[in-house]
Amino acid sequence: MTYPTTLRGSRGLVKPSDASLGVNARALGLLAGAQVAIGAAAIFARFALTAAGPLSVSALRMGIAAVPVVALAALRGRYARLDGATERRLQLAGLALAVHFGTWIASLQHASVAVSTLLVCSTPVFTEAWSLTRTRRPRPLVLASLALAAAGVAIVAGVPSRSETPLGIALALCGAAAMAVYLLLVRASDPRYTTLAVVGRTYPIAAGVLTCGAVVAHDGFPGLHASGAWAGILALALVSQLFGHTAINAAVRVLSATFVAMTVLLEPLVAAIAAAIVFGEHPAPFTAAGALLVLGAIALALRAETAAPPLSV
């Protein structure tokens, strides 16, 4: 949605800048709050993991977030079956979402908050790699993003430490790839399916898959006395999932999609700053250098993404 630079009133040309800036200021504030909420997810997850396994934390996060989403979707009639192919795509998308959260939260047990969050935010690099394999028409920005991402990950993985282990790096990258699959499946869905219709299907599927995985893997759920873990889980579900992602959807109605997409670069920065304050985590120089390359790769991939037409799966 765009706003005019001037409005004609009864007294001639008047500036609507106060009203427009007020709307944009609120949208910017909402977007900033959303990125802080999402960037803090790793901090919340660390607290949750003190008394629960990664699968159970992921299952509870998605399960709690799914309750109001499912209720609202049902109330608004968003479960009408409009397209069989889209229904199947969204079932697969729910599975991909489960893999995303399960692997990323597990990575926090084997990697620092900063590196884990940075790598899981590399989803745009994976979507651009998929686009390249489909179109077979390389674009400079895509090739540059892939090269930078490969170099950055090689540096981070090449100097593993107690904080950054190969397993943690692999799990975070798996989470990024799974989110890329999720987004590609959702993007290819029938446009009659609204955002509420999509998450009303994918959230409960992800919660169910993760719950089954936690039971099969004997991944312990937190006891009622584990107040710190429950606080982390509730914050993940209500702050990061419901508020964070909902606020981004609201902000994009006022701000440009390109601008909103680029703000994903704030998430690893917020996570790194929060981890330094809360846990005293400070990346090694080589790790920081590799992280900067990955950050640049994400920026280039997002730029390439916004310059290209949507790609069907």
Summary of the structure (lengths in Angstrom):
residues: 313
radius of gyration: 20.3
end to end distance: 27.8
largest distance: 72.0
contacts: 1102
relative contact order: 0.21
helix: 74%
strand: 2%
